[in-house]
Amino acid sequence: MKPPFQIGNVRIDPPLALAPMAEVTDTYYRSLIKELGGVGLVVSEFVSSEGLTRKNDRSHQMLAFDESERPVAIQIYGGDPDRMDDAAAIVEEQGVDIVDINMGCPVRKIVNSGAGSAMLKDFDKASRVVEKIRRRVKIPVTVKVRKGWESDDVLPLLKRFEEIGVASIAIHGRTRNEAYTGASDWGYIAYVKSELGIPVFGNGDVKTPADAQRMFEQTGVDGVMIGRAALHNPFIFRDIMHGGGTHEVDRRIDAMQRYLAKIDAAPQPDKWKLHKARTVIGWFSKGIAHGKDIRNGLQEIGCVGDVQRLLDGARERFAA
């Protein structure tokens, strides 16, 4: 395991980060992962610079965070350098620790707007976006990228970012065209790390604690960033730091119930709460005894209280 490190004036301890995931890493999910332990940085789902600068209520709600999440980064995306600049200033005003720029999302809708990994097609434009933001805000600026658009050619852009004053890079070891197919290219991540002087997070295909250790060893990265694996095992960060836990069903159900308590107390409509309960608890129930029973039961729920009773029943069946 690598030692803690700094992103600007922000200490990342331990050197593990929850990756930004659309419709997932909101304040409720991030604060849960932070409570479960082992994560040094949590990053928001990406927020539209268009929405922020046009005062869209939904976009501004996505800036919410709890003090317990610190250090926390808010990630923004967009294809207009001027709006990205203004959006970064709005993020800074919220009092978060880091503003992160999304240049990695491969989703067609995002790419077609000139945002996300589409930025990797035009190094001059990407550099202009980053430079404007770097001049505008005082908090650390970080960027999340893929290894390129069609091929592994992002390093020259990353060196420009380093010169501009970007505080850290997170790199996913696939191109935009590969999306989530094939294997994450850890060799290229290692190459990027060896060529940059700023901290680098490696991302992609870290599914177990052993994978995280291998990424540190094989790539030399300063930190490991984990996304999808944390959907199926919210304890993955703690397990990396302290080893796997016993009583897997009990601790998973405990995590589900903690999450339910958070969303039940949220100032959101019941429809939103039910959607979140079905989605997140569906993920958390994968790979455990009686997990299928939980997922089947989620189809019948009418309120958060129904989910609590469903989980209590699953715990009793496991204990029996």
C-alpha positions in Angstrom: 0.0 0.0 0.0 1.3 3.4 -0.9 1.5 6.2 1.8 -1.0 9.1 2.0 -0.3 12.0 -0.4 -1.3 15.5 -1.1 -3.5 17.0 -3.8 -2.6 20.6 -3.5 -3.2 21.3 0.2 -5.6 18.3 0.5 -4.4 15.1 2.2 -5.5 11.9 0.7 -5.4 9.3 3.5 -5.7 6.4 2.8 -4.7 6.7 -0.9 -8.0 5.3 -2.2 -10.8 7.1 -3.9 -14.5 6.5 -4.8 -14.8 7.2 -8.5 -17.5 9.5 -9.8 -20.5 7.5 -11.1 -23.6 9.1 -12.7 -26.8 8.6 -10.7 -24.8 6.9 -7.9 -22.2 9.0 -6.1 -24.6 11.6 -4.6 -24.1 12.8 -1.0 -26.1 9.9 0.5 -24.0 7.3 -1.2 -20.7 9.1 -0.6 -21.3 9.6 3.1 -22.2 5.9 3.5 -19.0 4.8 1.8 -17.1 7.3 4.0 -18.7 5.8 7.2 -17.9 2.3 6.2 -14.2 3.3 6.2 -11.0 2.9 4.1 -11.6 5.7 1.5 -9.5 8.8 1.4 -11.4 10.8 -1.2 -15.0 10.7 -2.5 -16.0 12.2 -5.9 -19.5 13.3 -6.9 -21.5 12.2 -9.8 -20.7 14.5 -12.7 -22.6 17.8 -12.7 -23.5 19.7 -15.9 -21.8 23.0 -16.3 -24.7 24.1 -18.4 -27.1 23.3 -15.6 -25.0 25.1 -13.0 -24.6 28.2 -15.0 -28.2 28.3 -16.0 -29.3 27.9 -12.4 -30.9 24.5 -12.9 -32.3 23.4 -9.6 -31.4 19.7 -10.1 -27.8 20.6 -11.0 -27.4 22.8 -7.9 -28.9 20.1 -5.7 -26.2 17.8 -6.9 -23.6 20.1 -5.2 -24.9 19.1 -1.7 -22.4 17.4 0.6 -22.0 16.6 4.3 -19.0 17.7 6.3 -18.3 14.0 7.1 -17.5 13.4 3.5 -14.3 15.5 3.5 -12.2 15.5 1.5 -14.8 15.6 -1.2 -14.5 16.6 -4.9 -17.3 17.8 -7.1 -16.9 16.8 -10.8 -18.2 19.0 -13.6 -18.5 18.4 -17.3 -19.3 20.4 -20.4 -18.2 21.4 -23.9 -18.1 25.2 -23.5 -14.9 26.5 -21.9 -16.6 29.7 -20.6 -19.4 27.8 -18.9 -16.9 25.3 -17.4 -15.0 28.3 -16.0 -18.1 29.7 -14.4 -19.3 26.3 -13.1 -16.0 25.7 -11.4 -16.4 29.0 -9.6 -19.9 27.9 -8.4 -18.4 24.7 -7.2 -15.7 26.5 -5.2 -18.3 28.7 -3.6 -19.9 25.6 -2.1 -16.8 25.0 0.1 -15.7 21.7 -1.3 -12.1 20.6 -1.3 -11.4 19.9 -5.0 -13.0 20.6 -8.4 -12.6 17.7 -10.8 -13.1 17.9 -14.6 -14.6 15.1 -16.5 -12.8 14.2 -19.6 -13.4 10.5 -19.5 -17.2 9.8 -19.8 -17.8 7.7 -22.9 -21.6 8.0 -23.0 -22.8 9.0 -26.4 -25.1 11.8 -25.1 -22.3 13.4 -23.2 -19.7 13.0 -26.0 -22.1 14.4 -28.7 -22.3 17.6 -26.7 -18.5 18.0 -26.9 -18.0 17.0 -23.2 -16.5 14.0 -21.4 -14.1 12.0 -23.4 -14.8 14.1 -26.5 -12.4 16.6 -25.0 -9.6 14.1 -25.8 -10.1 14.7 -29.5 -9.0 18.4 -29.2 -6.0 18.9 -27.0 -6.0 22.7 -27.5 -9.6 23.0 -26.4 -9.1 20.7 -23.4 -6.1 22.7 -22.3 -8.0 25.9 -22.7 -10.8 24.6 -20.5 -8.4 23.5 -17.8 -6.3 26.7 -17.9 -9.4 28.9 -17.5 -10.6 26.9 -14.5 -7.1 26.8 -13.0 -6.9 30.6 -13.1 -10.4 31.1 -11.8 -10.4 29.0 -8.7 -8.1 28.7 -5.7 -9.0 25.1 -4.7 -7.1 22.2 -6.3 -8.1 21.3 -9.9 -8.0 17.7 -10.9 -8.9 15.9 -14.2 -10.2 12.4 -14.9 -9.3 11.0 -18.3 -9.2 7.9 -20.4 -6.0 6.8 -22.1 -7.2 8.4 -25.3 -10.1 8.7 -27.8 -9.2 5.9 -30.2 -5.6 5.1 -29.1 -3.3 5.5 -26.1 -2.2 9.1 -26.9 -3.3 11.2 -23.9 0.1 11.7 -22.3 1.1 14.9 -24.2 -2.2 16.4 -23.0 -1.5 15.4 -19.4 1.9 17.0 -19.6 0.2 20.2 -20.7 -2.2 19.9 -17.7 0.8 19.5 -15.4 2.4 22.7 -16.7 -0.9 24.5 -16.3 -1.0 23.6 -12.6 -3.4 20.6 -12.4 -2.9 19.1 -9.0 -3.7 15.4 -9.8 -4.8 13.1 -12.7 -7.0 10.1 -12.6 -6.6 7.8 -15.6 -8.9 5.0 -16.7 -6.9 2.4 -18.7 -9.3 2.2 -21.7 -9.9 4.5 -24.7 -13.3 6.1 -25.3 -14.0 3.6 -28.1 -13.4 0.7 -25.8 -15.9 2.1 -23.3 -16.0 -0.7 -20.6 -15.0 -3.6 -22.9 -11.7 -5.5 -22.9 -9.1 -5.0 -20.1 -7.9 -1.8 -18.5 -4.4 -1.1 -19.7 -2.4 -0.9 -16.5 0.8 -0.8 -18.6 -0.3 2.5 -20.0 -1.3 3.8 -16.5 2.3 2.9 -15.3 3.8 4.8 -18.3 1.7 7.9 -17.5 2.8 7.7 -13.8 6.4 7.4 -14.8 6.2 10.5 -17.0 4.3 12.8 -14.7 5.5 14.6 -11.5 2.0 15.2 -10.1 0.0 12.5 -8.2 -1.8 9.9 -10.4 -4.8 7.7 -9.6 -5.2 4.5 -11.5 -8.7 3.4 -12.5 -10.2 0.4 -14.2 -10.6 -3.4 -13.4 -10.0 -3.1 -9.6 -12.6 -5.6 -8.5 -11.1 -7.0 -5.3 -8.6 -5.9 -2.6 -6.0 -8.0 -4.2 -6.5 -6.1 -7.5 -5.9 -2.8 -5.7 -2.7 -4.1 -4.3 -1.6 -5.3 -7.7 -2.4 -2.0 -9.3 -0.2 -0.2 -6.8 2.6 -2.7 -7.4 2.4 -2.9 -11.2 1.8 0.8 -12.0 3.4 2.8 -9.2 0.4 5.0 -9.0 -0.1 7.2 -5.9 -3.7 6.2 -5.5 -6.3 3.7 -6.7 -9.8 4.9 -7.8 -12.6 2.4 -7.6 -16.1 2.7 -9.1 -18.2 -0.2 -10.1 -16.7 -2.7 -7.6 -17.9 -0.4 -4.8 -21.5 -0.9 -6.1 -21.3 -4.6 -5.4 -19.1 -4.4 -2.3 -19.4 -1.1 -0.4 -16.8 -2.4 2.0 -14.1 -2.8 -0.6 -12.1 0.2 0.6 -12.1 -1.0 4.2 -11.2 -4.5 3.0 -8.2 -3.2 1.1 -7.0 -1.4 4.3 -7.9 -4.0 6.9 -8.7 -7.3 5.2 -12.0 -9.0 4.5 -14.7 -9.1 7.1 -16.6 -12.1 8.4 -20.4 -12.3 8.6 -20.7 -10.9 5.1 -24.5 -11.0 5.0 -24.8 -9.2 8.3 -22.5 -6.4 7.3 -24.1 -6.0 3.9 -27.5 -5.7 5.5 -26.1 -3.3 8.0 -24.9 -1.1 5.0 -28.2 -1.4 3.3 -30.1 -0.2 6.5 -27.7 2.7 7.0 -28.3 3.8 3.4 -32.0 3.5 3.8 -31.9 5.7 6.9 -30.0 8.3 4.9 -32.4 8.4 2.0 -35.5 8.2 4.3 -34.4 11.4 6.0 -33.6 13.1 2.7 -35.9 16.0 1.5 -36.8 14.1 -1.6 -40.1 12.6 -2.9 -41.1 9.0 -2.0 -40.7 8.0 -5.7 -37.1 9.0 -5.6 -36.5 7.2 -2.3 -38.0 4.0 -3.7 -35.9 4.2 -6.9 -32.8 4.7 -4.9 -33.7 1.8 -2.5 -34.3 -0.6 -5.4 -31.1 0.4 -7.2 -28.5 0.6 -4.4 -29.8 -2.3 -2.3 -30.1 -4.3 -5.5 -26.3 -3.8 -6.0 -25.4 -4.3 -2.4 -27.3 -7.7 -2.3 -25.3 -9.2 -5.1 -23.1 -12.2 -4.2 -24.5 -12.9 -0.7 -26.8 -15.5 0.7 -30.5 -14.6 0.3 -29.5 -11.8 -2.0 -31.8 -13.0 -4.7 -34.7 -13.0 -2.2 -33.9 -9.4 -1.4 -33.9 -8.3 -5.0 -37.1 -10.1 -5.7 -38.7 -8.5 -2.7 -37.6 -5.1 -3.9 -40.1 -5.4 -6.8 -43.0 -5.4 -4.3 -42.1 -2.5 -2.1 -44.3 0.5 -1.6 -42.3 2.5 0.9 -39.0 2.6 2.6 -40.5 0.9 5.7 -41.3 -2.1 3.4 -37.6 -2.4 2.6 -36.6 -2.3 6.3 -39.0 -5.2 6.9 -37.6 -7.1 3.9 -34.0 -6.7 5.2 -35.0 -7.8 8.7 -36.6 -10.9 7.2 -33.4 -11.7 5.2 -31.3 -11.3 8.3 -33.6 -13.7 10.3 -33.5 -16.3 7.5 -29.7 -16.1 7.4 -29.4 -16.5 11.2 -31.7 -19.5 11.1 
